[in-house]
């Protein structure tokens, strides 16, 4: 990948940041124009693993037609149980698309022309300059799709501030509130503090309202996701308490039961099984007791629908 050639897609500030990377909270300070030597393992290229129509998001995100999701390779977290481990982990990154900026815009525009009005940036915390470049590139071609920032939540506060006016819908995970759990499962000890600050900034920009268009698709606002993990119902309850107390029980939630163990955790003493129905229902009860009134819950068999294969052109087909 010729990352030097890609440099002209970034504005001056983002070029400086990529040259001494402080995009995410890890602040590795590597020169990404010289290669992917930071924690995320990505360089200053686009680092796109897949551009595809995805219908597996929340109904308000996917709509009837689906969303044009842009899956980035690499990640600034190394979650043991990551469903996208084929592209997120160092040493297993797939760069089978997205090496040419104009070609990527062509792919996106083609999907938009099929009646898909929204694009989602998936796992973008370490590639925010690339996100901005894509949005601005589409605008220069006369396209202004709904933009969805689909993040693991480990985002730098200043980086989220820089996205104000560019992102229509924030779709962050809020994984944990306990530092020891975030350290063990995602290789980062300060996730709870960092994620809460980032989500508070998203809340500051968007408030509690998740507005929708005439077809019921979200076009502006904040939707917080939380995945309930096996044997961690109490942690999930603490996450819900944090959202209710630090933000508002009026925010929109997606409480997910879709956890499925990957080959990476087949020998893990806790994460090597699916979620019990009683565990999930206990968290749903807490959500209701705290007064949350907006959002979505999942069926217990939803995990069978979330098994991507990034060797396919469309990983979810």
C-alpha positions in Angstrom: 0.0 0.0 0.0 1.4 3.4 -1.0 0.7 5.4 2.1 2.7 8.4 0.9 0.3 8.6 -2.1 -2.6 8.7 0.3 -1.2 11.6 2.3 -2.9 14.2 0.1 -6.4 13.0 1.2 -5.8 14.4 4.7 -5.8 18.0 5.9 -2.8 19.5 7.5 -3.7 18.8 11.1 -4.5 15.1 10.4 -1.3 14.7 8.5 0.6 16.0 11.6 -1.4 13.6 13.9 -0.7 10.6 11.6 3.0 11.5 11.6 3.1 11.4 15.4 0.0 9.4 16.2 -2.2 10.6 19.1 -5.5 9.7 17.5 -6.7 7.3 20.2 -6.1 7.3 24.0 -3.0 5.0 23.6 -1.1 7.9 22.0 1.6 5.6 20.6 3.3 8.6 18.8 4.5 6.5 15.9 4.8 7.9 12.4 2.1 6.0 10.5 3.4 7.1 7.2 6.4 4.9 7.9 4.3 1.8 8.7 1.9 0.2 11.2 4.2 0.0 14.3 1.7 1.3 16.9 -0.7 -0.8 19.0 -3.4 -0.9 16.3 -1.0 -2.2 13.7 -2.3 0.1 11.0 -0.4 2.6 8.9 -1.5 5.9 7.3 -3.4 4.2 4.5 -7.1 3.6 4.5 -6.9 0.2 6.2 -10.3 -0.9 5.0 -11.1 -4.6 5.3 -14.6 -4.6 3.8 -17.2 -2.3 2.3 -20.5 -4.0 2.2 -24.3 -3.8 2.8 -25.0 -4.9 6.3 -28.6 -5.6 7.6 -27.6 -7.0 11.0 -27.5 -3.7 13.0 -30.3 -2.4 15.1 -33.5 -1.8 13.0 -33.2 1.9 13.5 -29.6 1.8 12.2 -30.0 -0.7 9.3 -33.4 0.3 8.2 -35.2 -2.0 5.7 -32.4 -1.7 3.0 -29.4 -2.1 5.2 -26.4 0.2 5.8 -23.2 0.6 3.9 -20.7 -0.5 6.5 -17.0 0.3 6.2 -15.1 -2.2 8.3 -11.6 -1.0 9.2 -8.7 -3.4 9.9 -6.8 -3.2 13.1 -8.1 -2.0 16.5 -7.0 0.0 19.5 -8.4 -2.8 21.8 -7.6 -6.4 21.8 -10.8 -8.0 23.1 -10.3 -11.7 23.8 -13.8 -12.4 22.4 -13.8 -10.1 19.4 -16.3 -11.3 16.7 -14.2 -9.5 14.1 -10.9 -11.0 15.1 -10.1 -11.9 11.5 -9.5 -8.3 10.8 -9.0 -6.6 14.2 -6.0 -8.4 15.6 -2.4 -7.7 14.7 -1.0 -10.4 12.4 -4.4 -11.3 11.0 -5.3 -8.0 9.3 -7.0 -8.4 5.9 -6.4 -5.5 3.4 -8.3 -7.0 0.4 -9.9 -3.7 -0.5 -9.6 0.0 0.1 -6.0 0.6 -1.1 -7.1 3.4 -3.5 -9.1 6.3 -2.2 -11.1 7.0 -5.3 -11.8 3.3 -5.7 -13.2 3.2 -2.2 -15.4 6.2 -2.9 -16.6 4.4 -6.0 -17.6 1.3 -4.0 -19.5 3.4 -1.4 -21.2 5.5 -4.1 -22.3 2.4 -5.9 -24.0 1.1 -2.7 -25.6 4.5 -2.0 -27.0 4.5 -5.5 -28.8 1.2 -4.7 -31.0 3.1 -2.2 -28.9 2.8 0.9 -28.9 6.3 2.6 -26.4 5.6 5.4 -22.8 4.7 5.9 -21.3 3.2 9.0 -17.7 3.4 10.1 -17.0 0.3 12.1 -14.1 0.2 14.6 -12.9 3.7 13.6 -11.2 4.9 16.8 -7.7 4.5 15.4 -8.5 5.8 11.8 -10.5 9.0 12.4 -8.5 10.9 9.8 -9.5 8.3 7.3 -13.1 8.6 8.4 -13.0 12.4 7.8 -11.3 12.0 4.4 -14.1 9.6 3.2 -16.9 11.8 4.4 -15.3 14.9 2.8 -14.6 12.9 -0.4 -18.2 11.9 -0.7 -19.3 15.5 -0.1 -17.0 16.6 -2.9 -18.8 14.2 -5.2 -22.2 15.6 -4.1 -23.2 12.9 -1.6 -24.3 13.5 2.0 -25.3 10.2 3.4 -26.3 9.7 7.1 -23.0 9.0 8.9 -22.8 6.4 11.7 -19.7 6.2 14.0 -19.8 2.6 15.2 -17.1 2.5 17.9 -15.8 0.3 20.7 -16.0 3.3 23.0 -12.2 3.7 23.6 -12.0 7.1 21.9 -10.0 10.1 22.8 -12.2 13.0 23.9 -10.5 15.6 21.6 -10.9 13.2 18.7 -14.7 12.9 19.3 -14.9 16.7 19.5 -13.2 17.0 16.1 -16.0 14.9 14.6 -18.7 17.4 15.6 -20.7 18.3 12.5 -19.4 15.3 10.5 -21.1 12.4 12.4 -24.9 12.2 12.4 -25.3 9.1 14.7 -22.9 8.0 17.4 -23.1 4.2 18.0 -20.6 3.5 20.9 -20.1 0.4 22.9 -19.9 0.9 26.7 -18.3 -2.4 27.6 -17.2 -2.2 31.2 -17.1 0.0 34.3 -14.6 -2.2 36.2 -10.9 -1.6 35.4 -9.7 -5.1 36.2 -12.2 -6.6 33.8 -11.3 -4.2 31.0 -7.7 -4.9 31.5 -8.2 -8.7 31.4 -10.6 -8.8 28.5 -9.6 -5.9 26.3 -5.9 -5.2 27.3 -6.6 -1.7 28.6 -6.9 -0.7 32.2 -8.5 2.8 31.8 -11.4 1.8 29.5 -14.2 2.8 31.9 -12.9 6.4 32.4 -12.0 7.0 28.8 -15.2 5.5 27.4 -17.4 7.5 29.7 -15.7 10.8 28.8 -16.1 10.0 25.1 -19.7 9.0 25.4 -20.4 12.1 27.5 -19.0 14.2 24.7 -21.3 12.4 22.2 -24.2 13.0 24.5 -23.2 16.7 24.7 -23.2 16.9 20.9 -26.5 14.9 20.4 -28.5 14.8 23.7 -31.0 12.0 24.5 -33.0 12.3 21.3 -32.5 9.8 18.5 -34.3 11.3 15.6 -35.5 9.3 12.6 -36.5 9.9 9.0 -39.8 9.1 7.4 -38.8 5.5 7.1 -37.8 5.1 10.8 -34.1 5.2 10.2 -31.9 7.1 12.7 -30.6 10.3 11.1 -29.2 12.1 14.2 -28.4 11.2 17.8 -26.8 8.7 20.1 -27.4 5.0 20.6 -25.3 3.2 23.3 -24.6 -0.5 22.9 -23.8 -2.9 25.6 -23.0 -6.6 25.1 -23.8 -8.9 28.1 -21.0 -11.3 28.7 -21.3 -14.8 30.3 -21.0 -14.7 34.1 -21.0 -10.9 34.0 -24.6 -9.9 34.6 -23.5 -7.8 37.6 -21.0 -5.9 35.5 -23.7 -5.2 33.0 -26.0 -3.9 35.7 -23.2 -1.5 36.8 -22.9 -0.3 33.3 -26.6 0.5 33.2 -26.4 2.3 36.5 -23.5 4.4 35.2 -25.4 5.4 32.1 -28.5 6.3 34.1 -26.6 8.3 36.6 -23.9 9.9 34.4 -26.1 10.6 31.4 -29.8 9.9 31.5 -32.3 7.0 31.5 -33.7 8.7 28.5 -30.8 7.8 26.2 -31.3 5.1 23.6 -29.8 1.7 24.4 -29.1 -1.5 22.6 -28.8 -4.3 25.2 -27.3 -7.2 23.3 -27.5 -11.0 24.0 -25.6 -12.0 20.8 -22.4 -13.1 22.5 -20.9 -16.2 20.9 -17.5 -17.6 21.8 -14.9 -17.6 19.1 -12.0 -20.0 18.6 -9.9 -17.5 20.5 -11.7 -18.2 23.8 -12.6 -21.9 23.4 -10.4 -22.7 26.4 -11.3 -19.7 28.5 -12.9 -20.6 31.8 -15.6 -18.0 31.6 -16.0 -16.8 28.0 -16.1 -20.3 26.4 -19.9 -20.5 26.5 -22.9 -18.6 25.2 -25.0 -16.4 27.5 -27.6 -18.0 29.7 -31.1 -16.7 29.3 -31.4 -16.0 33.1 -28.3 -13.8 32.9 -29.7 -11.7 30.2 -33.1 -11.4 31.7 -31.6 -10.2 35.0 -29.9 -7.3 33.1 -33.1 -6.5 31.2 -34.9 -6.3 34.6 -32.4 -3.8 35.8 -32.7 -1.7 32.7 -36.4 -1.5 33.2 -36.1 -0.8 37.0 -33.7 2.1 36.2 -36.4 3.7 34.0 -34.7 3.3 30.6 -37.5 3.7 28.1 -35.8 3.9 24.7 -34.0 1.1 22.9 -33.8 -2.5 21.9 -33.3 -6.0 23.4 -32.4 -9.2 21.6 -33.7 -12.7 21.3 -31.5 -15.3 22.9 -30.9 -17.0 19.5 -29.6 -13.8 17.9 -26.0 -15.0 18.2 -26.5 -17.3 15.2 -26.9 -14.2 13.0 -23.6 -12.5 13.9 -20.8 -14.8 12.6 -18.9 -12.7 10.0 -16.4 -14.3 7.6 -14.2 -11.6 6.2 -12.8 -13.9 3.5 -16.1 -13.3 1.7 -17.0 -10.2 -0.3 -19.9 -9.7 2.1 -18.8 -11.1 5.5 -22.4 -11.4 6.7 -23.9 -13.4 3.8 
